[in-house]
Amino acid sequence: MSQNSITLPTTGTVSGLLMTQDTNAALDTLNTLWSGPSAPVSPEAGQLWHDTTANILKLRSLDNTAWISLMSLNETSYQSAPYAATQTAGTASGLAANMTAVQNSIAAGNKIRNSGFAVFQRGTSGTVSAGSPAYTADGFMVSATGTSCAWSANGAGINGSANALNLASATGLTDVLVKQRIESSVAQPLASNVCTF
């Protein structure tokens, strides 16, 4: 683990041995992802850093002003999981919960069609009348009780999704149900398993 400079000398006289030592030090830094207990000095946009204090793999933002947490690392069980902003970084309980969700997702796979709300072939907004369920984003049906419910695509998706599905509250709207039919051949492997939605 090291955080050596990865810039090699380009002026002056440098011996072959010194050039080899500088190159090896730079390669060690690249090979270990700038591992260390504090952030590397003079980071660059797109740079990775293995934060050994919080056990998090981080990426430098494109505007080069902040570190973005990518992966939580468990050095005891040698496992990793996508970093969740809601967990306490580096804690065993937060990491264990996140890892369990990821493992279940990997084991079962995503069974939800259009889970990132990328497809809105019926348009990007509309209204669902009370008592008349209707499709909104592809695969998602909305049912309203009491009064109609307006819906729209929102380009500010979360967790890497393309969009989000906005459902607007209204006076008299007493219940909203969002559902998706999953084909039996797709749903069958989920039987007797814990599923996260």
Protein Blocks (a to p, Z undefined) as FASTA:
>chain_A
ZZddfbdcfedjddfklmmmmmmmmmmmmmnoopafbdcehiaehiacddfklopacddd
fklpaccdfbdcdfklopaddddfkbcehiaklmmmmmmmmmmmmmnopabghklopacf
kojbdcddehiacdfbehiacddehiacdddddfbbgehiabdcdddddehiabdcdddd
ddfklmmmmgopacdZZ
